[in-house]
Amino acid sequence: MAGFMLVERNVALLAACQAMLLSNNSTLIAINGLAGLALALGKPVLICGPRENIFHFLPEVRQFDSFEGVFRFLQTMKGKAA
């Protein structure tokens, strides 16, 4: 069980790095692969900027032109979860 928790923590850290790297427009194959992992796990994928990876063109992926749009969307989702 402890090994699985470590894997979850590592994936969470990689996902955080993905957001950081994608916001800097640094595209790495390993980082873009995390978009596929997130989709496979049923996690929401939000993109700020242009779609650059094959996973980004899937209908489940939300694309925004600015961080303001992302934040507005997240606020809307936060209100629905409450």
N, C-alpha and C positions, 0 to 999 in steps of 0.2 A: 504493500500500500504506500509506503514511504517513497518508493521509486516512482510511482505514478504521480504523486504530489510534486515531486521534483520535475518531472516532465511537464506537468501543467504550469509550474512556475516558469520554466524555461520558455515555453511557448508564449506565455503572457509577456515575458520580457522581450522576446523577439517581435511580438505583435506591436509592443510600444515602440520599439526601434523602427519597425516598418512605418508607423505613422510619422515618426520623426524624419526618416529618410525620404519618404514620398513627399513630405511637405517641402523638402529641400530640393526636390526634383532629381535626386540621386536614385537611379533605378538599378537594382541588382537582381539577378535571377533568383537568388535565394529569398530575397525580400518579397518579390512578386509572387513566389510560390506560396508565401504565407496567406496571400489573398485566396488562393485555391484551398488552403487548409481551413481558413475561416469559413468559406462557403460550404465546404464538406461537413463542417461541424455545425452548420446552421446559424452561424454568427452573422450579424449585419456587417456589410462592407460599405464604407463611405469613402468617396474619392474627392479630394479637393484639387482641381486642375484637370488637365486633359486625360482621357483614357489612354493608357499606354501598354496594357498587358491584355492578353486574350481573356483573362478572367474579368477584367474591367468592363467588358462588353456584354456580360450576362445580364439578363433583365432584373435580377435580384440586387444588383450593385447600384447604389445611388451615387450620382456624380454631381458635384457642385463647382461653380466657378470661383467661389471665394470662401474663406473661412467663416465669414459672416453667415453665409447660407448654411454651412455645416452646423454652426452653433444654434441657429434658429431651428433647424431640423431636430437637433438633440434636445432642445428645450421643449419642443412639441412632443417628442417621444417621452421625455421625463414626466410631462403632464399626464400622458396616457397611462403610464405605469403606476402613478400614485392613486 
